[in-house]
Amino acid sequence: MRPQGVGFEEFVAERLDGLLRYATVLTNDPHLAQDIVQDVLLRAQQRWDGIASPPTYVRRMVTNEYLSWRRRAVRRMVPSSHDVLDALGPPAADPSAAYDERDAMLGLLATLPRKQRAAIVLRYYESYSDAEIAAVLRCGTSTVRSQISRALATLRQAPHPAALTTGAGE
């Protein structure tokens, strides 16, 4: 059914790092991200032969698992450390100020409602189009644009990330 003919093991080898980074940014918890990706991949492997577009389908599964996560009220989200995020993929040459801004931005993303956060992460971290985001979130493209617009408005009202890390916003 799948035109690419990519086997499950090949798919995991090619996409695992990206899925883990995506889930880590969504959850802001690398351990929960690993759990979500592992559960999703186990379920995907069981129905692998029936999946027509594995990248989209598995990303949607990760997103849905994040959106339906029930332990959110019980667990407090703690920002990920640089070491954890860098271990999920090769580190880029990044001055220390960029790390501070990244941490501040991850903290700001954690304050957004789940669907807004998922839409923002898919757009700006995964470079998905409105149509691709709509497919993952199972909504219309106008809803995607609305979610992103609201999320950006919320983020714009927050203090600038540099002000958060230097204490200048106090």
Secondary structure, 3 states (H helix, E strand, C coil): CCCCCCCHHHHHHHHHHHHHHHHHHHHCCHHHHHHHHHHHHHHHHHCHHHCCCHHHHHHHHHHHHHHCCCHHHCCCCCCCCHHHHHHCCCCCCCCHHHHHHHHHHHHHHCCCCHHHHHHHHHHHHCCCCHHHHHHHHCCCHHHHHHHHHHHHHHHHHCCCHHHHHHCCCC
